[in-house]
Amino acid sequence: MTSVRADDLFTRSSTALVAAAGETGVSRLVWLSSFGVGHTLAWSSIPQKMIYRTLLRNIYANKAIAEESIRSSGLDWTIVLPTRLTNDPAKGTYSVGDGLPMKGNPTISRADVAAFMHKAVTGGEWAHRSPVISD
């Protein structure tokens, strides 16, 4: 996505995914969102807040609506909230928690996020939680 407008992409996607899960009997959903969406905005560093409240405002507002739809879906959900994504190789080590302290504009590789999401979908530790993940 190169646009700073969501055009309801995330709300349309979450609605379709929740409906498809219901139709097919799938009960587990691990959803990728972003740190700074919803309640995590309050935990953001000053540089992060500037970016989230200006450049990414429309996208993050749409992601917040999608997250609420997932939380109220009745599915066994996990909403993963990574900091700024990079294309770096996986380190295999990262911080993950219900909330993490932020300084500057932290990053995490897409590969590490994918590895965490795989663990989340196959385990129950993060069910009905929104973990923040960062290097």
C-alpha positions as CSV (number, residue, x, y, z in Angstrom):
1,M,0.0,0.0,0.0
2,T,1.5,3.3,-1.0
3,S,-1.5,5.5,-0.3
4,V,-2.1,7.3,3.0
5,R,-5.9,6.7,2.5
6,A,-7.4,3.4,3.6
7,D,-10.5,3.6,1.4
8,D,-12.1,1.2,3.9
9,L,-9.6,-1.6,3.0
10,F,-9.2,-2.9,6.5
11,T,-12.9,-2.7,7.5
12,R,-13.9,-4.4,4.3
13,S,-11.2,-7.1,4.7
14,S,-12.1,-7.8,8.4
15,T,-15.8,-8.0,7.5
16,A,-15.1,-10.5,4.7
17,L,-12.7,-12.5,6.8
18,V,-15.1,-12.8,9.8
19,A,-17.9,-13.8,7.5
20,A,-15.7,-16.4,5.7
21,A,-14.6,-17.8,9.0
22,G,-18.2,-18.3,10.1
23,E,-19.2,-19.9,6.8
24,T,-16.3,-22.4,7.0
25,G,-16.2,-23.1,10.7
26,V,-12.8,-21.5,11.3
27,S,-12.5,-20.3,14.8
28,R,-9.0,-18.9,15.1
29,L,-7.9,-15.6,13.6
30,V,-4.6,-13.8,13.9
31,W,-4.8,-10.3,12.4
32,L,-1.9,-8.0,11.6
33,S,-2.6,-4.4,12.5
34,S,-0.2,-1.7,13.6
35,F,1.2,-0.2,16.8
36,G,-0.3,3.2,17.4
37,V,-3.9,2.0,16.4
38,G,-6.5,2.5,19.1
39,H,-5.4,2.5,22.7
40,T,-1.7,2.0,21.8
41,L,-1.5,5.6,20.5
42,A,-1.2,6.7,24.1
43,W,1.9,4.5,24.5
44,S,3.6,6.0,21.4
45,S,6.7,8.1,21.5
46,I,6.5,11.7,20.3
47,P,7.9,11.0,16.8
48,Q,5.5,8.1,16.5
49,K,2.5,10.2,17.5
50,M,3.4,12.8,15.0
51,I,3.4,10.2,12.2
52,Y,0.2,8.4,13.4
53,R,-1.8,11.6,13.9
54,T,-0.9,13.1,10.5
55,L,0.4,10.9,7.7
56,L,-1.3,7.7,8.9
57,R,-4.5,9.2,10.5
58,N,-6.9,7.8,7.9
59,I,-5.4,4.4,7.7
60,Y,-5.2,4.0,11.5
61,A,-8.8,5.1,12.0
62,N,-9.9,2.4,9.5
63,K,-7.7,-0.2,11.2
64,A,-9.2,0.7,14.6
65,I,-12.7,0.0,13.2
66,A,-11.5,-3.3,11.8
67,E,-10.0,-4.3,15.1
68,E,-13.2,-3.6,17.0
69,S,-15.1,-5.8,14.4
70,I,-12.7,-8.6,15.0
71,R,-12.8,-8.3,18.8
72,S,-16.6,-8.5,18.8
73,S,-16.8,-11.3,16.2
74,G,-16.9,-14.2,18.6
75,L,-13.7,-15.7,17.0
76,D,-10.7,-16.7,19.0
77,W,-8.7,-13.7,17.8
78,T,-5.2,-12.2,18.3
79,I,-4.5,-8.8,16.9
80,V,-0.7,-8.3,16.4
81,L,0.6,-4.7,16.7
82,P,4.1,-4.4,15.3
83,T,6.1,-1.2,15.3
84,R,7.5,0.1,12.0
85,L,8.1,-2.8,9.7
86,T,11.4,-3.4,7.9
87,N,12.6,-5.8,5.2
88,D,15.6,-6.9,7.3
89,P,16.2,-10.6,7.9
90,A,14.7,-12.2,10.9
91,K,16.7,-11.8,14.1
92,G,14.8,-14.4,16.0
93,T,14.7,-12.2,19.0
94,Y,12.2,-9.5,19.7
95,S,10.2,-8.0,22.5
96,V,6.5,-8.9,22.7
97,G,3.9,-7.9,25.4
98,D,0.6,-6.4,26.1
99,G,2.4,-3.1,26.2
100,L,6.0,-2.1,25.5
101,P,7.8,1.2,26.3
102,M,8.6,3.1,23.2
103,K,11.5,5.4,22.4
104,G,12.1,7.1,19.0
105,N,10.6,5.2,16.1
106,P,11.3,1.5,16.8
107,T,11.2,-1.2,14.1
108,I,10.8,-4.9,13.6
109,S,11.4,-7.1,10.6
110,R,8.5,-8.5,8.7
111,A,10.1,-11.9,9.0
112,D,10.1,-11.8,12.8
113,V,6.5,-10.6,12.8
114,A,5.6,-13.6,10.5
115,A,7.3,-16.0,12.9
116,F,5.5,-14.6,15.9
117,M,2.1,-14.8,14.1
118,H,2.8,-18.4,13.2
119,K,3.4,-19.1,16.9
120,A,0.3,-17.2,17.9
121,V,-2.0,-19.1,15.5
122,T,-0.7,-22.5,16.7
123,G,-0.7,-21.6,20.4
124,G,-3.2,-20.2,22.8
125,E,-1.0,-17.8,24.8
126,W,-2.1,-14.7,22.9
127,A,-5.8,-15.5,22.4
128,H,-8.1,-12.6,23.0
129,R,-5.1,-10.3,23.3
130,S,-3.4,-7.6,21.2
131,P,0.4,-8.1,21.6
132,V,2.8,-5.3,20.7
133,I,6.0,-6.6,19.0
134,S,9.2,-4.7,18.4
135,D,13.0,-5.2,18.3
